[in-house]
Amino acid sequence: MDAGILVPLAAFAGVVVIVGLVNFSGLRDRELQTHEFIRRLEAEHNLRMAELDRELQQVKQGNKAGH
């Protein structure tokens, strides 16, 4: 193959690789942000469920005392 063709092809391939790495990096950052958001929502959900469970236990104890 002629060097006059090989050098521009190699440069083009290098640009494609760099653009791909930058896009992959951005995609990975968004994925990590999404996972953090989901973990935060799950923690809030678990706190609310624990609170509702405590309220349920109080109601059950109130029914036993009043029964």
CYANA upper distance limits for C-alpha pairs under 8 A (distance plus 0.5 A):
  1 MET  CA      5 ILE  CA      7.85
  1 MET  CA      6 LEU  CA      7.43
  2 ASP  CA      6 LEU  CA      6.79
  3 ALA  CA      7 VAL  CA      6.46
  4 GLY  CA      8 PRO  CA      7.73
  5 ILE  CA      9 LEU  CA      6.85
  6 LEU  CA     10 ALA  CA      6.55
  7 VAL  CA     11 ALA  CA      6.67
  8 PRO  CA     12 PHE  CA      6.56
  9 LEU  CA     13 ALA  CA      6.58
 10 ALA  CA     14 GLY  CA      6.62
 11 ALA  CA     15 VAL  CA      6.83
 12 PHE  CA     16 VAL  CA      6.76
 13 ALA  CA     17 VAL  CA      6.70
 14 GLY  CA     18 ILE  CA      6.72
 15 VAL  CA     19 VAL  CA      6.62
 16 VAL  CA     20 GLY  CA      6.57
 17 VAL  CA     21 LEU  CA      6.68
 18 ILE  CA     22 VAL  CA      6.73
 19 VAL  CA     23 ASN  CA      6.66
 20 GLY  CA     24 PHE  CA      6.54
 21 LEU  CA     25 SER  CA      6.55
 22 VAL  CA     26 GLY  CA      6.84
 23 ASN  CA     27 LEU  CA      6.64
 24 PHE  CA     28 ARG  CA      6.61
 25 SER  CA     29 ASP  CA      6.79
 26 GLY  CA     30 ARG  CA      6.83
 27 LEU  CA     31 GLU  CA      6.70
 28 ARG  CA     32 LEU  CA      6.73
 29 ASP  CA     33 GLN  CA      6.73
 30 ARG  CA     34 THR  CA      6.64
 31 GLU  CA     35 HIS  CA      6.75
 32 LEU  CA     36 GLU  CA      6.70
 33 GLN  CA     37 PHE  CA      6.67
 34 THR  CA     38 ILE  CA      6.69
 35 HIS  CA     39 ARG  CA      6.65
 36 GLU  CA     40 ARG  CA      6.69
 37 PHE  CA     41 LEU  CA      6.76
 38 ILE  CA     42 GLU  CA      6.57
 39 ARG  CA     43 ALA  CA      6.64
 40 ARG  CA     44 GLU  CA      6.77
 41 LEU  CA     45 HIS  CA      6.59
 42 GLU  CA     46 ASN  CA      6.61
 43 ALA  CA     47 LEU  CA      6.72
 44 GLU  CA     48 ARG  CA      6.71
 45 HIS  CA     49 MET  CA      6.62
 46 ASN  CA     50 ALA  CA      6.65
 47 LEU  CA     51 GLU  CA      6.70
 48 ARG  CA     52 LEU  CA      6.65
 49 MET  CA     53 ASP  CA      6.56
 50 ALA  CA     54 ARG  CA      6.75
 51 GLU  CA     55 GLU  CA      6.80
 52 LEU  CA     56 LEU  CA      6.57
 53 ASP  CA     57 GLN  CA      6.71
 54 ARG  CA     58 GLN  CA      6.76
 55 GLU  CA     59 VAL  CA      6.73
 56 LEU  CA     60 LYS  CA      6.65
 57 GLN  CA     61 GLN  CA      6.59
 58 GLN  CA     62 GLY  CA      6.54
 59 VAL  CA     63 ASN  CA      6.68
 60 LYS  CA     64 LYS  CA      6.83
 61 GLN  CA     65 ALA  CA      6.77
 62 GLY  CA     66 GLY  CA      6.62
 63 ASN  CA     67 HIS  CA      6.25
